[in-house]
Amino acid sequence: MIKIANNSGQSQQIDFDLDGKLKLKSKATNEEIANSNLKQVNSFENPEAVSPKKSTVNLKGKKLNIALKPYSFNVIKIPFTK
């Protein structure tokens, strides 16, 4: 699992080299919380204004390339086989 935040106002392209002995699967899951309005809060009218969004990320061997949205927090879960 990788946890990473982008606290800048610009999108960031990040590369990870995932060295290790485990065999990684080719797809990972990214749970991202992002909102361009930094004062946005959840409310009864809009309870999911700031909530995690899931997406799939492809791995190329033991390399992961991901674009992080501005002002986002990401949790990337990478499954493996034993």
All heavy atoms as an XYZ file, in Angstrom:
640
protein
N       0.845     -1.160      0.000
C       0.000      0.000      0.000
C       0.902      1.240      0.000
O       1.879      1.315      0.724
C      -0.888     -0.017      1.249
C      -1.816      1.145      1.304
S      -2.918      1.238      2.749
C      -3.385     -0.407      3.062
N       0.530      2.195     -0.835
C       1.247      3.465     -0.915
C       0.264      4.574     -0.561
O      -0.841      4.623     -1.104
C       1.795      3.711     -2.338
C       2.783      2.619     -2.730
C       2.436      5.086     -2.441
C       3.184      2.663     -4.189
N       0.668      5.450      0.333
C      -0.141      6.628      0.677
C       0.667      7.849      0.265
O       1.828      7.975      0.637
C      -0.421      6.665      2.176
C      -1.214      5.473      2.663
C      -1.369      5.506      4.164
C      -2.041      4.243      4.643
N      -2.136      4.202      6.107
N       0.042      8.719     -0.525
C       0.760      9.893     -1.015
C      -0.200     11.068     -1.172
O      -1.354     10.894     -1.564
C       1.505      9.582     -2.340
C       2.391     10.745     -2.741
C       0.542      9.182     -3.430
C       3.379     10.414     -3.833
N       0.288     12.256     -0.835
C      -0.509     13.476     -0.961
C       0.163     14.419     -1.958
O       1.380     14.478     -2.039
C      -0.646     14.158      0.387
N      -0.649     15.127     -2.709
C      -0.173     16.204     -3.564
C      -0.745     17.487     -2.977
O      -1.936     17.756     -3.097
C      -0.634     16.010     -5.007
C      -0.184     17.144     -5.905
O       0.581     18.007     -5.498
N      -0.672     17.141     -7.132
N       0.086     18.267     -2.309
C      -0.408     19.493     -1.665
C      -0.143     20.737     -2.502
O      -0.223     21.845     -2.001
C       0.180     19.640     -0.266
C       1.686     19.756     -0.277
O       2.309     19.601     -1.311
N       2.269     20.023      0.873
N       0.133     20.551     -3.787
C       0.328     21.701     -4.669
C      -0.927     21.929     -5.504
O      -1.792     21.065     -5.608
C       1.538     21.486     -5.588
O       1.213     20.605     -6.637
N      -1.012     23.067     -6.118
C      -2.139     23.408     -6.975
C      -2.000     22.888     -8.390
O      -2.835     23.170     -9.235
N      -0.945     22.119     -8.658
C      -0.696     21.568     -9.990
C      -0.768     20.043     -9.950
O      -0.393     19.432     -8.953
C       0.703     21.969    -10.487
C       0.935     23.451    -10.540
C       0.072     24.128    -11.579
O      -0.130     23.596    -12.662
N      -0.453     25.299    -11.247
N      -1.215     19.445    -11.030
C      -1.193     17.986    -11.149
C       0.265     17.512    -11.171
O       1.135     18.213    -11.688
C      -1.903     17.580    -12.443
O      -1.884     16.194    -12.596
N       0.534     16.355    -10.583
C       1.893     15.812    -10.527
C       1.914     14.410    -11.112
O       1.069     13.577    -10.771
C       2.379     15.739     -9.068
C       2.380     17.059     -8.339
C       3.461     17.991     -8.831
O       4.555     17.563     -9.156
N       3.159     19.271     -8.874
N       2.856     14.152    -11.991
C       3.066     12.817    -12.561
C       4.162     12.149    -11.738
O       5.276     12.662    -11.643
C       3.491     12.935    -14.032
C       3.379     11.669    -14.808
C       1.936     11.284    -15.100
O       1.054     12.118    -15.195
N       1.708     10.003    -15.219
N       3.864     10.997    -11.120
C       4.789     10.332    -10.212
C       5.096      8.924    -10.723
O       4.198      8.204    -11.167
C       4.180     10.228     -8.787
C       3.759     11.589     -8.263
C       5.135      9.545     -7.831
C       4.883     12.542     -8.012
N       6.376      8.534    -10.634
C       6.814      7.178    -10.984
C       7.295      6.470     -9.728
O       8.030      7.048     -8.931
C       7.974      7.218    -11.985
C       7.542      7.728    -13.345
O       6.501      7.279    -13.843
O       8.258      8.573    -13.903
N       6.883      5.219     -9.561
C       7.347      4.386     -8.457
C       8.025      3.149     -9.027
O       7.499      2.519     -9.941
C       6.175      3.912     -7.581
C       5.520      4.995     -6.786
C       4.355      5.596     -7.234
C       6.054      5.410     -5.583
C       3.729      6.579     -6.498
C       5.447      6.398     -4.834
C       4.282      6.994     -5.300
N       9.182      2.773     -8.488
C       9.832      1.505     -8.780
C       9.546      0.600     -7.597
O       9.968      0.879     -6.479
C      11.347      1.680     -8.957
C      11.683      2.384    -10.252
O      10.977      2.141    -11.253
O      12.631      3.179    -10.263
N       8.814     -0.484     -7.832
C       8.354     -1.358     -6.768
C       9.231     -2.605     -6.705
O       8.842     -3.670     -7.159
C       6.886     -1.723     -7.008
C       5.952     -0.520     -7.198
C       4.595     -0.966     -7.692
C       5.833      0.259     -5.905
N      10.411     -2.451     -6.149
C      11.331     -3.578     -6.031
C      10.905     -4.467     -4.869
O      10.337     -4.008     -3.891
C      12.763     -3.078     -5.793
C      13.328     -2.409     -7.032
O      12.893     -2.757     -8.146
O      14.192     -1.534     -6.879
N      11.212     -5.742     -4.985
C      10.904     -6.689     -3.916
C      10.758     -8.080     -4.487
O      10.822     -8.297     -5.696
N      10.548     -9.024     -3.607
C      10.470    -10.422     -4.018
C       9.061    -10.870     -4.354
O       8.878    -11.918     -4.940
C      11.030    -11.306     -2.906
C      12.511    -11.087     -2.689
C      13.051    -12.014     -1.636
C      14.541    -11.738     -1.450
N      15.150    -12.652     -0.491
N       8.054    -10.081     -3.984
C       6.678    -10.471     -4.254
C       6.335    -10.256     -5.718
O       6.807     -9.306     -6.354
C       5.723     -9.657     -3.387
C       5.844     -9.858     -1.880
C       4.925     -8.889     -1.149
C       5.515    -11.279     -1.495
N       5.481    -11.137     -6.245
C       5.016    -10.986     -7.624
C       3.748    -10.120     -7.610
O       2.745    -10.493     -7.012
C       4.725    -12.352     -8.242
C       4.303    -12.253     -9.680
C       4.168    -13.602    -10.328
C       3.719    -13.372    -11.758
N       3.649    -14.583    -12.517
N       3.826     -8.967     -8.241
C       2.721     -8.014     -8.246
C       1.744     -8.322     -9.366
O       2.139     -8.744    -10.449
C       3.258     -6.594     -8.408
C       4.282     -6.142     -7.371
C       4.782     -4.749     -7.720
C       3.694     -6.175     -5.978
N       0.470     -8.088     -9.110
C      -0.531     -8.216    -10.165
C      -0.464     -6.977    -11.051
O       0.172     -5.990    -10.717
C      -1.909     -8.395     -9.545
C      -2.008     -9.696     -8.756
C      -3.416    -10.090     -8.510
C      -3.434    -11.447     -7.810
N      -4.779    -11.894     -7.537
N      -1.118     -7.014    -12.196
C      -0.962     -5.940    -13.186
C      -1.876     -4.740    -12.946
O      -1.729     -3.715    -13.601
C      -1.205     -6.490    -14.587
O      -2.539     -6.960    -14.694
N      -2.830     -4.861    -12.024
C      -3.750     -3.756    -11.759
C      -3.766     -3.443    -10.265
O      -3.773     -4.334     -9.435
C      -5.158     -4.102    -12.232
C      -5.238     -4.261    -13.740
C      -6.666     -4.293    -14.195
C      -6.756     -4.511    -15.676
N      -6.535     -3.364    -16.460
N      -3.796     -2.158     -9.961
C      -3.887     -1.687     -8.580
C      -5.128     -0.813     -8.455
O      -5.718     -0.394     -9.451
C      -2.637     -0.894     -8.214
N      -5.519     -0.524     -7.226
C      -6.673      0.325     -6.954
C      -6.200      1.620     -6.297
O      -5.399      1.575     -5.369
C      -7.661     -0.387     -6.007
O      -8.048     -1.616     -6.594
C      -8.896      0.463     -5.773
N      -6.673      2.738     -6.799
C      -6.363      4.042     -6.206
C      -7.636      4.612     -5.599
O      -8.639      4.763     -6.280
C      -5.811      4.998     -7.263
C      -5.444      6.341     -6.673
O      -5.088      6.451     -5.504
N      -5.527      7.391     -7.473
N      -7.590      4.910     -4.296
C      -8.683      5.615     -3.637
C      -8.197      7.039     -3.415
O      -7.239      7.267     -2.695
C      -9.042      4.946     -2.319
C      -9.647      3.574     -2.515
C     -10.089      2.937     -1.213
O     -10.404      3.674     -0.263
O     -10.119      1.707     -1.165
N      -8.884      7.981     -4.066
C      -8.426      9.369     -4.089
C      -9.468     10.293     -3.482
O     -10.651     10.177     -3.762
C      -8.175      9.759     -5.549
C      -7.835     11.202     -5.768
C      -7.728     11.491     -7.240
O      -8.765     11.450     -7.939
O      -6.607     11.755     -7.690
N      -8.994     11.203     -2.635
C      -9.843     12.279     -2.127
C      -9.258     13.576     -2.666
O      -8.091     13.888     -2.415
C      -9.874     12.306     -0.588
C     -10.488     11.017     -0.055
C     -10.655     13.515     -0.092
C     -10.496     10.915      1.455
N     -10.064     14.299     -3.435
C      -9.595     15.554     -4.035
C     -10.787     16.475     -4.255
O     -11.897     16.020     -4.523
C      -8.895     15.286     -5.360
N     -10.532     17.766     -4.152
C     -11.534     18.769     -4.469
C     -10.799     20.071     -4.727
O      -9.954     20.467     -3.928
C     -12.554     18.926     -3.337
C     -13.801     19.647     -3.795
O     -13.720     20.714     -4.388
N     -14.962     19.054     -3.537
N     -11.087     20.725     -5.822
C     -10.386     21.968     -6.160
C     -10.778     23.118     -5.222
O     -10.030     24.072     -5.068
C     -10.651     22.359     -7.606
O     -12.039     22.516     -7.823
N     -11.941     23.016     -4.594
C     -12.383     24.015     -3.628
C     -11.854     23.606     -2.254
O     -12.388     22.694     -1.619
C     -13.908     24.109     -3.614
C     -14.428     25.090     -2.592
O     -13.666     25.735     -1.872
N     -15.743     25.204     -2.517
N     -10.821     24.271     -1.768
C     -10.185     23.888     -0.511
C     -11.053     24.158      0.712
O     -10.762     23.661      1.799
C      -8.841     24.594     -0.373
C      -7.804     24.248     -1.445
C      -6.513     25.009     -1.190
C      -7.555     22.759     -1.500
N     -12.133     24.903      0.546
C     -13.038     25.179      1.672
C     -14.285     24.302      1.629
O     -15.187     24.472      2.439
C     -13.419     26.654      1.682
C     -12.207     27.532      1.927
C     -12.570     28.965      2.073
C     -11.274     29.735      2.262
N     -11.429     30.918      3.018
N     -14.321     23.364      0.697
C     -15.469     22.465      0.550
C     -15.595     21.554      1.768
O     -14.602     21.037      2.263
C     -15.306     21.602     -0.706
C     -16.451     20.636     -0.955
C     -17.723     21.353     -1.326
O     -17.744     22.146     -2.238
N     -18.796     21.088     -0.600
N     -16.801     21.392      2.248
C     -17.085     20.467      3.346
C     -18.303     19.625      2.973
O     -19.109     20.014      2.132
C     -17.350     21.212      4.679
C     -16.104     21.944      5.151
C     -18.519     22.167      4.553
N     -18.442     18.480      3.615
C     -19.638     17.674      3.433
C     -20.780     18.312      4.218
O     -20.570     18.912      5.263
C     -19.389     16.247      3.916
C     -18.417     15.508      3.029
O     -18.102     15.944      1.942
N     -17.940     14.374      3.502
N     -21.982     18.163      3.700
C     -23.161     18.713      4.365
C     -24.321     17.751      4.160
O     -24.204     16.767      3.415
C     -23.511     20.085      3.780
O     -23.864     19.945      2.417
N     -25.459     18.033      4.796
C     -26.632     17.185      4.584
C     -27.116     17.293      3.137
O     -27.612     16.331      2.581
C     -27.755     17.555      5.548
C     -27.478     17.129      6.963
C     -27.292     18.069      7.956
C     -27.379     15.781      7.297
C     -27.020     17.688      9.252
C     -27.112     15.390      8.593
C     -26.932     16.346      9.580
N     -26.964     18.472      2.540
C     -27.385     18.666      1.154
C     -26.431     17.983      0.172
O     -26.836     17.548     -0.895
C     -27.455     20.164      0.815
C     -28.511     20.933      1.565
C     -28.068     21.301      2.975
O     -26.854     21.453      3.222
O     -28.959     21.416      3.842
N     -25.149     17.935      0.525
C     -24.128     17.343     -0.355
C     -23.188     16.480      0.497
O     -22.063     16.878      0.771
C     -23.372     18.452     -1.081
C     -22.548     17.924     -2.221
O     -22.526     16.736     -2.494
N     -21.863     18.825     -2.902
N     -23.652     15.284      0.922
C     -22.873     14.484      1.865
C     -21.605     13.857      1.286
O     -20.754     13.407      2.045
C     -23.863     13.409      2.309
C     -24.823     13.285      1.180
C     -24.925     14.673      0.592
N     -21.466     13.827     -0.011
C     -20.277     13.210     -0.622
C     -19.435     14.220     -1.396
O     -18.732     13.861     -2.344
C     -20.700     12.053     -1.519
C     -21.326     10.919     -0.721
C     -21.631      9.702     -1.550
O     -21.136      9.608     -2.691
O     -22.363      8.839     -1.057
N     -19.494     15.481     -0.990
C     -18.716     16.517     -1.673
C     -17.224     16.218     -1.588
O     -16.490     16.398     -2.556
C     -19.013     17.884     -1.069
N     -16.787     15.750     -0.434
C     -15.390     15.360     -0.246
C     -15.423     13.899      0.190
O     -15.656     13.596      1.363
C     -14.690     16.229      0.820
C     -13.233     15.823      0.958
C     -14.790     17.700      0.466
N     -15.255     13.008     -0.762
C     -15.308     11.578     -0.465
C     -14.370     10.822     -1.403
O     -14.022     11.314     -2.475
C     -16.736     11.054     -0.603
O     -17.193     11.211     -1.922
N     -13.946      9.626     -1.010
C     -13.005      8.864     -1.840
C     -13.637      8.420     -3.157
O     -14.807      8.038     -3.201
C     -12.652      7.646     -0.989
C     -13.224      7.879      0.347
C     -14.232      8.960      0.241
N     -12.851      8.479     -4.196
C     -13.241      7.979     -5.515
C     -12.264      6.866     -5.882
O     -11.052      7.051     -5.791
C     -13.164      9.080     -6.573
C     -13.914     10.348     -6.236
C     -15.387     10.228     -6.487
C     -16.118     11.534     -6.357
N     -16.420     11.992     -5.049
N     -12.788      5.717     -6.284
C     -11.939      4.580     -6.639
C     -11.688      4.551     -8.137
O     -12.583      4.844     -8.937
C     -12.595      3.262     -6.234
C     -12.517      2.970     -4.770
C     -13.006      1.563     -4.483
C     -12.866      1.268     -3.009
N     -13.270     -0.104     -2.694
N     -10.466      4.168     -8.487
C     -10.120      3.976     -9.884
C      -9.077      2.865     -9.978
O      -8.462      2.499     -8.978
C      -9.586      5.261    -10.519
O      -8.392      5.660     -9.874
N      -8.885      2.350    -11.175
C      -7.912      1.299    -11.414
C      -6.667      1.902    -12.043
O      -6.767      2.779    -12.897
C      -8.505      0.222    -12.349
O      -9.692     -0.296    -11.742
C      -7.538     -0.912    -12.579
N      -5.516      1.419    -11.599
C      -4.229      1.880    -12.120
C      -3.489      0.662    -12.658
O      -3.455     -0.385    -12.011
C      -3.390      2.541    -11.002
C      -2.059      3.019    -11.543
C      -4.145      3.672    -10.353
N      -2.915      0.774    -13.862
C      -2.158     -0.323    -14.449
C      -0.693     -0.248    -14.053
O      -0.098      0.823    -14.054
C      -2.274     -0.306    -15.976
C      -3.684     -0.603    -16.443
O      -4.356     -1.464    -15.896
N      -4.138      0.115    -17.441
N      -0.126     -1.406    -13.735
C       1.306     -1.510    -13.453
C       1.985     -2.088    -14.686
O       1.412     -2.914    -15.387
C       1.560     -2.440    -12.263
C       1.407     -1.841    -10.874
C      -0.038     -1.707    -10.515
C       2.124     -2.696     -9.879
N       3.198     -1.667    -14.932
C       4.013     -2.227    -16.014
C       5.190     -2.930    -15.362
O       6.177     -2.282    -15.002
C       4.473     -1.138    -16.962
C       3.323     -0.511    -17.727
C       3.781      0.547    -18.689
C       2.568      1.142    -19.378
N       2.917      2.275    -20.210
N       5.043     -4.237    -15.134
C       6.069     -4.978    -14.413
C       6.084     -4.529    -12.970
O       5.091     -4.631    -12.268
N       7.208     -3.994    -12.536
C       7.327     -3.480    -11.165
C       7.407     -1.958    -11.162
O       8.019     -1.355    -10.295
C       8.537     -4.099    -10.484
C       8.367     -5.583    -10.255
C       9.258     -6.084     -9.184
C       8.892     -7.529     -8.892
N       9.128     -7.906     -7.540
N       6.753     -1.334    -12.141
C       6.729      0.121    -12.232
C       5.295      0.612    -12.210
O       4.410      0.035    -12.819
C       7.427      0.587    -13.500
C       8.897      0.215    -13.539
C       9.641      1.053    -14.541
C      11.093      0.685    -14.588
N      11.871      1.122    -13.461
N       5.097      1.698    -11.487
C       3.786      2.332    -11.383
C       3.945      3.795    -11.740
O       4.807      4.485    -11.201
C       3.242      2.189     -9.955
C       1.996      2.997     -9.597
C       0.805      2.527    -10.403
C       1.707      2.879     -8.116
N       3.122      4.274    -12.663
C       3.100      5.678    -13.045
C       1.690      6.178    -12.791
O       0.727      5.577    -13.263
C       3.483      5.841    -14.514
C       3.458      7.285    -14.934
O       2.399      7.834    -15.201
N       4.613      7.902    -14.978
N       1.573      7.271    -12.044
C       0.246      7.779    -11.703
C       0.248      9.306    -11.723
O       1.244      9.938    -11.379
C      -0.207      7.246    -10.323
C      -1.654      7.597    -10.046
C       0.716      7.691     -9.212
C      -2.269      6.849     -8.882
N      -0.872      9.871    -12.164
C      -1.058     11.324    -12.145
C      -1.866     11.675    -10.900
O      -2.962     11.152    -10.703
C      -1.788     11.780    -13.397
N      -1.319     12.526    -10.062
C      -2.000     12.956     -8.843
C      -2.674     14.298     -9.088
O      -2.040     15.243     -9.550
C      -0.992     13.088     -7.697
C      -0.168     11.853     -7.360
C       0.822     12.174     -6.249
C      -1.064     10.697     -6.961
N      -3.962     14.379     -8.789
C      -4.691     15.631     -8.960
C      -4.188     16.664     -7.948
O      -3.649     16.303     -6.905
C      -6.186     15.395     -8.748
C      -6.839     14.606     -9.845
C      -8.320     14.480     -9.576
C      -8.979     13.620    -10.652
N     -10.389     13.353    -10.324
N      -4.386     17.941     -8.246
C      -4.000     18.978     -7.272
C      -4.756     18.795     -5.955
O      -5.930     18.422     -5.959
C      -4.411     20.278     -7.951
C      -4.565     19.954     -9.392
C      -4.936     18.510     -9.464
N      -4.083     19.067     -4.852
C      -4.678     18.989     -3.517
C      -5.401     17.663     -3.279
O      -6.570     17.633     -2.918
C      -5.631     20.164     -3.269
C      -4.993     21.503     -3.493
C      -5.409     22.329     -4.527
C      -3.949     21.923     -2.677
C      -4.801     23.561     -4.746
C      -3.343     23.153     -2.881
C      -3.768     23.959     -3.918
O      -3.180     25.176     -4.132
N      -4.710     16.570     -3.522
C      -5.324     15.255     -3.375
C      -4.557     14.391     -2.387
O      -3.367     14.587     -2.149
C      -5.401     14.546     -4.724
O      -4.107     14.222     -5.198
N      -5.271     13.425     -1.818
C      -4.671     12.382     -0.990
C      -5.040     11.061     -1.632
O      -6.207     10.826     -1.953
C      -5.184     12.443      0.454
C      -4.594     11.370      1.322
C      -3.286     11.479      1.779
C      -5.330     10.256      1.655
C      -2.731     10.488      2.560
C      -4.780      9.261      2.451
C      -3.482      9.379      2.900
N      -4.045     10.200     -1.849
C      -4.247      8.948     -2.572
C      -3.759      7.763     -1.749
O      -2.698      7.827     -1.136
C      -3.467      8.976     -3.890
C      -3.915     10.106     -4.783
O      -4.753      9.919     -5.636
N      -3.373     11.296     -4.574
N      -4.541      6.684     -1.780
C      -4.145      5.414     -1.190
C      -4.162      4.401     -2.325
O      -5.226      4.099     -2.886
C      -5.087      4.975     -0.052
C      -4.671      3.609      0.486
C      -5.104      6.002      1.059
N      -2.978      3.896     -2.673
C      -2.836      2.962     -3.790
C      -2.617      1.573     -3.211
O      -1.657      1.338     -2.490
C      -1.667      3.365     -4.698
C      -1.862      4.801     -5.164
C      -1.562      2.413     -5.882
C      -0.622      5.448     -5.706
N      -3.536      0.646     -3.516
C      -3.453     -0.719     -3.019
C      -3.023     -1.618     -4.179
O      -3.691     -1.677     -5.208
C      -4.800     -1.168     -2.476
C      -5.234     -0.343     -1.268
C      -6.589     -0.775     -0.772
C      -7.028      0.089      0.398
N      -8.376     -0.255      0.843
N      -1.879     -2.303     -3.966
C      -1.294     -3.132     -5.017
C      -1.389     -4.603     -4.590
O      -0.714     -5.010     -3.648
C       0.161     -2.755     -5.258
C       0.249     -1.260     -5.586
C       0.773     -3.586     -6.369
C       1.638     -0.689     -5.533
N      -2.222     -5.393     -5.261
C      -2.338     -6.812     -4.888
C      -1.121     -7.603     -5.387
O      -0.468     -7.222     -6.355
C      -3.613     -7.269     -5.585
C      -3.823     -6.323     -6.703
C      -3.169     -5.027     -6.297
N      -0.846     -8.705     -4.701
C       0.302     -9.543     -5.067
C      -0.082    -11.011     -4.900
O      -1.079    -11.337     -4.247
C       1.527     -9.205     -4.223
C       1.325     -9.403     -2.748
C       1.602    -10.617     -2.158
C       0.843     -8.373     -1.957
C       1.414    -10.800     -0.801
C       0.647     -8.540     -0.613
C       0.928     -9.778     -0.023
N       0.711    -11.869     -5.496
C       0.545    -13.308     -5.334
C       1.739    -13.861     -4.587
O       2.845    -13.314     -4.681
C       0.420    -14.019     -6.700
O       1.577    -13.736     -7.471
C      -0.801    -13.561     -7.456
N       1.511    -14.905     -3.837
C       2.611    -15.492     -3.048
C       3.381    -16.500     -3.850
O       2.988    -17.062     -4.786
C       2.052    -16.151     -1.797
C       1.484    -15.125     -0.840
C       1.022    -15.797      0.419
C       0.467    -14.770      1.378
N       0.065    -15.315      2.615
